[in-house]
Amino acid sequence: MNNWKKALIVISALLLIAVLAACGDGNEESNSEQSEEESNTEVNEEEITIGQINWAENIAVTNMWKVILEDKGYNVELSLLDMGTMMQSLESGDLDANLEVWLPVQDANYLEQYEDTVNFSDTTWFDNAKVGLVVPEYLEEVNSVEDLNEHKDMFNGEIVGFDPGAGTMEVTEDLIKDYNLEFELLPSSEPAMLTQIGEAVENEEPIVAPLWTPHWIFSEYDLKFLEDPKNVYGGVEKIHHATRTDFADDYPKVSEYFNNWKMNDEQIGELINYVENAEEPIEGAEKWVEENQELIDEWVN
């Protein structure tokens, strides 16, 4: 074989090796970038299902998180449930998150029942909640729970309630027993209870109902909390969230977002107002999120 042919073969072989090496480096770099990209995202085709209760503040925050998470690329479904069913669904893994658990008093029964099978957050997103019986301000003679029996006929012996199974409803039943109230707690729904309160106030009629802050109704009507000398409702309540036990393993970033979440009276009040006054709750949440991106960035970045 001529020397020049041998040289040509050697050069060709060297070029082939160089090309294959370059391709290998490119594939490794591409695979490395892809692996890094995959490690930085949790977004997939699975839906994150968040439980929703038909309470003003719960509708507000669940829609808020739907907007925030979908902006991050997640698929989020809101599932309307009562509190008892929601906790059962977290235990079974059919639900991912419940964004509203009031402790140490209102939802203590659910904590006791599910603390080994549901993840209750140590962190809180609202630290100044209050629960109690309320009456209109114009009922000057009724200022304490202890005054109710004396004015039983004024209220027809009825406390207007909301969703059966709600922690506050169960605490109210305890309150009736502890104070020996000659009253019956009438379950309904939050919208129905609020309608009755509104109608009573407009006609300056007596009404007593369990309520809580944060809530928009206190900016709409002049209502007062009745003193609770036995502290059955507790003092300041804090609002936690709860998730299925393996949620943090599947969605560590979202779990971190929830743990970073913190709101004050003004922020939650404005959010509730936006959601309540929008044609659709999601539209009010979108508007609030858009106007409060700096706060949200503290939670999700």
N, C-alpha and C positions, 0 to 999 in steps of 0.2 A: 504494500500500500504506500502511496506517495506520502511524503512528510506533510505536504500541505493538506491532504485529506485527513490525516491523523489530527492535525492541529484543528481543523474545522470541526471534527467530531468532539474533541475536548472542549472547544469553546461553546458548542451547542449544548453539551451536557451541563457545563457550568451555568449557562443562561437559564436552562430548564430548572436547575436546582434553585437559582436565585428567585425565579418567578414563583415556584412552589412555596418557598420560604416566605415571600412577601404575602402570598395569598393566605398562608397559615397565620401570619401575624395579623392580617386584616380580619380574618375570621375570629381570632382570639380577642382582638380589640372590640369587634362587633358584638361577640358573645358576652364580653365583659361589660360593655355598655348596656346590653339588653338585661343582663343579670342585675346590674346596678339599678336600672330603671324599674325592673320588677320588684326589687327589694324596697323601693321608695314608694310603692303604691299598694293600696289594699283594694282598689276599685275593681269590682268584678261584676258578673251578671246577677249575682245574688242580691236580693233586696234586704235592706235594713228595715225591720218592722218596728215602729215605735207605737206604743199604746197611747191612746188618747181618751181622756175622760171629758164629759160634756160640762166642764167648768171653765169659766172665762179665762183664768190665767193659764190653765192647761192647754186650751185651744191655742192660746197665744204662743206659748213656748214650743209646743210641738210643731206648729207651722213655721216658727222661726228656725228650728233646727232642720226641718225639711228643706227650707231655702238654703241654709248654710251648707248642709251636706251635699245637696244636689249641685251647688256651685262648685264643690270639690270633686264632682264626678260620680258620687254615689247614687244608687237608686234607693229611694226612701218611700215606704208606704206607711200611712197612718191608719191605725186600726182602732175604731171606736169601741171601747169596752168599759164595764164597770170595774171598780177597784179589785173586787174579789176575783173575777175572771182574769184580770190582768196579772195578778200575782200567780195564779195557777198556770197561766200561759208562760210566764217567765220560768217557773219551775220545770215545766215540760220541755222548754226550749222552743216553743212555737212562737214566742215573742222575744224580741231582742232587748227592748228597753222600756222602762217606765220612768218618766222624767219628774215625777212628783210624789215624794214620800215625806210626810210630815213627822218629825221626831223632835222631842222625845215622847210626846203624849199621843197625838192624834192617830198615828199609824203604828203604835207600839204593838198592837195585836198581830199585825202582819209581820213585823220584824221578828217577834217571838215565834211565829208559826213557820216562817220561811228562811230564817237566818242561816240554816245549814244547806239550803238548796237554791238560794238566790243570792246574788252579789249586791249587797247594799253599800253604797258609796260612803266612805269616811268624809269626803268633801261635801260641801253644801253650796248651793247656788243662790240661796236667799237666806239671810240670817235674822230677819226682823219680822217674822210672821206672827200673827195673833189670831186666836180663835175664841169665840164666846157667843152667848146669846145677845141679840141686839133688839132694841125697840126704837121707835121714832123719838126724836128729841122732845117733841111736844108732850110726851107722857112724863110729866115732871114728877109724878108720884111714884114712878117705878124706876129705881136706880140700881137695884141689886136683885140677884136671883132669889134672895130671901123675901123680896117684896111680892113675888108672883102669886103665892097662894092667897094672899090678902086680896088680890085683884083677879082671882080666878074667873069670875063671871065676865069681867071686862074682855077677856081673851077667849071666852067660851071653853076654857080648860084645854086649849090647843096650842101647841108649838108647831109652827109651819116648818117642815123639814125639806130635805132634798133627796139625793140618791140613797136608797137603802143599801147597806153594805159599806158605805163610806165610813172611814175611821171616825170622823167628827160626829156622824149620826150615832155610832155606838157609844162614843164618849157622852153624847147628850142623853142617851138612855141611862148611862151610869149617873149622870148629874141628877136626873129625875128621881132616881132611887136615893142618892146620897142626901138630897135636900127634902125628900118626902113630898115632892111636888104632886099636886092633884091635877096633873096635866097629861095629855096624850101627845106623843110625837107623831106627826103625820108625814110619812114619806111621800115624795113626789119626784121632782127633778130640779136641778138648779134653775133652769129657765122658768119653770112654773112657780117656784118659790119667789124668784125675783119679780115676776109679774104680780104676784099677790102683794109683795111688799110695796111695789110702785102704786098699785091701786089703793092700798090702805093709806099711804102717805098723801096721795092726791085728795083723798076724802077725809083726811085727818082722823082716821079710825085706828084703833089699837091693833097691834100685831107684834108677835115675838117669834124670832127665828134664829137658828145658828148661822153665823157668818164668820168671815175671816178676812184678814188683810194679808197680802195685797188683793184689792178688788175694786173695780170701777164704780160699784154702786155707792161707795162712800163719797164720791165726788158728785154723784147725781142727787142723793137725798141726805138729809140731816138725820143720821142714825147714831146711836150711842151703844157701847158695850155695857152690859150689866155687870156690876161687881160680882166677883165669884170668890167669896171669902174662903171657901174650902179648896180653892185652886184645882177644881176638878179638870178644867180645860188646860191647866198648866200655865206657865208663864210665856216667855218668848219661845216660839217654835222655829225650827230651822228646816229648810226644804232640801232633801237629798234626792238622788236618783238611784235607780236599781236596774241591774241587767241580768240576763241569764249568766250562768256561772262561767261559761267559756267564751263570753263575748269579747273580753279583753285579749284573749289569745287570737281570735279571728280578726278583730279590728282594733289593734293596739292604738292606732292614731286617733280613731273616733273616741275610744275610751279615754285617751289623754285630753281630747277636746272637752268632753263632758266634765272631767275633773278640773279643768281650768276655768270653767264657766262660773261667772259671778255677776249678779245684778243687784242694784239698789232699788229703793222705793220709786225713785223718779224714772229709772230705766224700765222697770217692769210695768209701771203705771202707763207710761207712754206707749209701750208695745201693746198692752191690752187695749188701749184707746184706739190705736191704729187698726188693730184686728177687728174690734167691735164695730167700727164705723166704715169698714170696707165692704164692698159688695160681696166679696169672697174672703174668708180668713187669710188665705195664702197671699192675696194681693196686699192686705195690710202688713203682713209679715215681710213681704218683699220690699215694701216702701221703708219699713223700719230698718231692715238689714242694710239697705242702700245708704241710709242716713247715719248709720252707726258702725261703719266698717272699721273704724279705728278701735273701737271696743272689741268687736268680733275678732280682729286680728290678734288681740291679746289672748284669746282662747285657742285659736286654731293655727297660730304660727309660732 
